Amino acid sequence: MADLLFEIGLEEVPARMIAAAEAELLRRTVALLGRERLLPVGFDELSGAKSYSTPRRLAVLVKGVLARQEDVSEEVVGPAVKIAFKDGVAGPAAEAFAKKNGVAVGDLKIVTTPKGEYIAATSVKPGRSAAEVIASELAKEVGAMYWAKNMRWIPNEALKFVRPVLWLVCLLGEDVVPVSFGGRTAGRATFGHRVLSTGEAFEIVSPDSYEAQLAGEYVMVDVEARRHRIRKALDKVTRAVAGARWREDEPLVDQVTHLTEWPDVLLGEFETAYLELPEEVLVTVMRDHQKYFAVESADRKLANYFLAVLNIALTESNAPVIKQGNERVLRARFNDARFFWEFDQRTPLVERVKLLENVTFQKDLGSYAEKSERVRVLAAKLAEVVPGVDTAALDEAARLAKTDLTAELVKEFTELQGVIGGLYAKAQGVSSVAAEAIYDQYTPASMDDGVPRSVEGALLGIADRADTIAGMFGLGMEPTGSKDPFALRRAANGIVKILAESELPLTLSTVVGLAAKDEATAAKMMAFFRERVEFYLREVGGQAYDVVAAVMAAGADDVRDVIARSEAVSAARGGEDFAAVSAAFKRMKNILAQAKYELPETYDCWFETGSPEAELGNKASEVARQVDRLSRERNYGAALTAIASLRAEVDMFFDKVMVMDTDLKMREAKLMLLATIVRNFSGIADFSEIVTAG
């Protein structure tokens, strides 16, 4: 056995693409080795394989790769005996078959099949060496990797990859495996840091020495080690400012980790006068445009410092120059922001409403002025269902919500759309409720964000998103597969999250019914929202797939209700009684399905007192009343406990009763009993969807 090291050297890869590519290369490499029988029995990917990445390289190291494949024996069936042999003598067909499979005619055997007797041979397919397999197959895996964007760089070749390949390293133990891809053939030569190293190629001795050798050339190839180094440096450098701390920003930590090979952190400073600008503007300039971390004082207010993560080692000689350069760039950015902030306010938001007529929302749906009017109407209709809404403020917010699209500051910092509108509204004397709603209109931007702070903000956000979804669905532009050019999934996720995490008494059918222009669009939107509720339950709620399927089968119109039901089912599913009753429900549904039985609108079934049927029926009626009351209170945990109490009667029923009775009247009564139970207790979840042990 030997360790495999494979490295792809590239021109700088965009930071946002690196993590997924690193994971995919590892997954594909391990899968290839497993498929080709080159991994030992019991191979553990967590301990036996590791991936690496920097902006200029992707690499994998797999330990304990077998030297070669085992030989594979298989029985190959050939022509019929009567064709292969004539009077017991091998004919041309037998000789050709034996030659094809590398055996002597005398080693052929006869096998009996349903079609008669045929000749057969045991063919041994010799295993290939690991080096041969890797050299011929690994490049195919690399070429099949997914990239959001690709490029061509070799003239007259169709090959596409994220960036040009500059070098390849492939070692099996200390031996080179000549994998060819992207116009390069693998050797053992790689390169260190673009600036800090000598710039000359150097050779990797073996997979075991890979990390240490790269570190010697100023490359921390281990992503987690690089991340840890950055966080420690941020902590250390910030301590130079008394009482300060850097503002935690995990996405930015992740980004700078993938932008560097040998990170170091610089503390910079800017004039306090800039703190007169809104904090949101300053932080956006630092974070999104310069990849700087904000620094805050002990009272959590923004301080006039920033932290820059650099891809170079700082020294006493270079630090002052680099610091001065970064401060100068940031100062220029802040000056631009201050100019736009002051310039924009010469035209109040109310005067910008007319300008929205010249800003296209979508060619078939008109301008943002038309969209704003639709949102105003929809928000007002939603407000009729929700108590305690400041309708005047909501109307004002809907009218002004999109006006910041005409502001220069938003054109420069598009990520602040909505936020800038809210800040301008506040500065221009718009009511605080309306200003806050405008500020929060795009919240949540992701499942990690909070929901709008006010009822008005929540209704504005729902109305805006619902109008967009209804409009696009009405035009037949719903998302397909992985394509979602209008971010409709994100919009629907936002509505689901608001309904899930606010106190709004709105259901999805209410929102869709008010937003959709026709029944066909409404039906498509409801199906779309069901998918997004399932996504929320799995990704945010962390619910198992069977729990999600069970509660969704009982309805998902009320988002908070389906969440409460899923949490109750998830908590109860570990109990023995609940598991037994869930299994019984599955059995009941199967019996009813096989019998093709449907419960009539009016029915009555009775059984002899003391019989298993009567005992189950009586207990089920009693429990149904409890469950109905507890469900109205949304006390689903207690309701499920009540349902689980049916176990003894259910077990007795299936132990003692033959449902498909030869007496048709009794069969009808028993089926009616089961159908009644399934109907009465399926309002919380379809328990037959729950996967139970055994």
Secondary structure, 3 states (H helix, E strand, C coil): CEEEEEEEEECCCCHHHHHHHHHHHHHHHHHHHHHCCCCCCCCCHHHHEEEEEECCEEEEEEEEECCECCCEEEEEEEEEHHHHEECCEECHHHHHHHHHCCCCHHHCEEEEECCEEEEEEEEEECCCEHHHHHHHHHHHHHHCCCCCCCECCCCCCCCCECCCEEEEEEEECCEECCCEECCEECECEECCCCCCCCCCCEECCCHHHHHHHHHCCCCCCCHHHHHHHHHHHHHHHHCCCCCCEECCCHHHHHHHHCCCCCCEEEEEECCHHHHHCCHHHHHHHHHHHHCEEEEECCCCCEEEEEEEEECCCCCCCCHHHHHHHHHHHHHHHHHHHHHHHHHHCCCCHHHHCHHHHHCEEECCCEEHHHHHHHHHHHHHHHHCCCCCCCHHHHHHHHHHCCHHHHCHHHHHCHHHCCHHHHHHHHHCCCCHHHHHHHHCCCCCCCCCCCCCCCHHHHHHHHHHHHHHHHHHHHCCCCCECCECCCCHHHHHHHHHHHHHHCCCCCCHHHHHHHHCCCHHHHHHHHHHHHHHHHHHHHHHCCCCHHHHHHHHHCCCCCHHHHHHHHHHHHHHCCCHHHHHHHHHHHHHHHHHHHHCCCCCCCCCCCCCCCCHHHHHHHHHHHHHHHHHHHHHCCCHHHHHHHHHCCHHHHHHHHHHCCCCCCCHHHHHHHHHHHHHHHHHCCCCCCHHHCCCCC
